[in-house]
Amino acid sequence: MTQSNELVEVVETDAGTARVTWHRAKQARLVLAVSHGAGGGIEARDLRALAAELPAHGVTVALVEQPWRVAGKKLAPAPKTLDVGWRGIWPTLAGPGLPVVAGGRSAGARVACRTARELGAAAVLALSFPLHPPGKPEKSRADELLGAGMSTLVVQGGNDPFGKPEEFPEGAYDLVEVPYGDHGFAVPKRAEIGQEQALGILTEGVGKWLASLA
């Protein structure tokens, strides 16, 4: 699907210069704002897939680049600094006057969960939520997810080393599993589903959940 109505907007925050790439729906009913993880940018396959698919369904997708990423740094700063950047970007995301779903992948999902309530988000989308560091399940970050305090969707790869779907605690959130997917939703060639099918599961799950919010 073509990515029409794409617009890049520069935003100044207390953490530095951020960037928002808008993929606008013609008759948008809400904005889905999603940020990247601690080691990558908005070129991540799941973020690209959502930006390509959702505008045709009335959802404007805003891909958010944190200031550290815009500055060309390779590693993210402390969580508190990420939150400062996200807060500074929020007025721009809310600018169209539509409900804003706060989202992100990995570290970006944590930011969304931590700040959603104070910023007045409509809901939270957590892609590849890093429930714990790989191999260290005792260092759980479940409190961030469970503390979001509003409608939340987790989309998790079935083989994510940062937390497989069955490791997640019970709570007031929905969870969509992408079978065989790793932390970046990549599926191995030996998997019973292909990469495009895996991304289709992701975009369909997010699309149905967003439709249920209306």
Stockholm file with secondary structure:
# STOCKHOLM 1.0

chainA/1-214         MTQSNELVEVVETDAGTARVTWHRAKQARLVLAVSHGAGGGIEARDLRALAAELPAHGVTVALVEQPWRVAGKKLAPAPKTLDVGWRGIWPTLAGPGLPVVAGGRSAGARVACRTARELGAAAVLALSFPLHPPGKPEKSRADELLGAGMSTLVVQGGNDPFGKPEEFPEGAYDLVEVPYGDHGFAVPKRAEIGQEQALGILTEGVGKWLASLA
#=GR chainA/1-214 SS CCCCSEEEEEEEETTEEEEEEEECCTTCSEEEEEECCSSCCTTCHHHHHHHHHGGGGTEEEEEEECHHHHTTCSSCCCHHHHHHHHHHHHHHHTTTSSCEEEEEETHHHHHHHHHHHHHTCSEEEEESCCCSCTTCTTSCCHHHHHTSCSCEEEEEETTCTTCCGGGSCCCSSEEEEETTCCTTCCCCTTSSSCHHHHHHHHHHHHHHHHHHHC
#=GC SS_cons         CCCCSEEEEEEEETTEEEEEEEECCTTCSEEEEEECCSSCCTTCHHHHHHHHHGGGGTEEEEEEECHHHHTTCSSCCCHHHHHHHHHHHHHHHTTTSSCEEEEEETHHHHHHHHHHHHHTCSEEEEESCCCSCTTCTTSCCHHHHHTSCSCEEEEEETTCTTCCGGGSCCCSSEEEEETTCCTTCCCCTTSSSCHHHHHHHHHHHHHHHHHHHC
//
